[in-house]
Amino acid sequence: DLSVEIRMSDEANLKDSEFFSQGMGDLINFALRIAIYSLLCDNYNIPLILDDCFIELDDIRFGKIMKYLDSNFKNQVIYFTAHKRIFDLELENTTLIRL
């Protein structure tokens, strides 16, 4: 079962996906992907492959996600994108390599 339930921390009722922005939907999908990856690849050295899943995020959130990936994943992360903003990120003290 890969269903996702979303509720505000102080409410008992579930929120419909239309309640959230496209960017928040992208973050929710990212969290689901990370959970699946962690379950399947926990003991294996398998790269995490992401295909431009952060199109709707603003530059600040995008930068935070990239730093999160750098800080929290021991395996290689491959992120495919056609957007140049990845080259504009300030990634000091990270292991991220942009090609």
Secondary structure by P-SEA (a helix, b strand, c coil): cbbbbbbccccccccccccccaaaaaaaaaaaaaaaaaacccccbbbbbbccccccccaaaaaaaaaaaaaccccbbbbbbcccccccccccccccccc
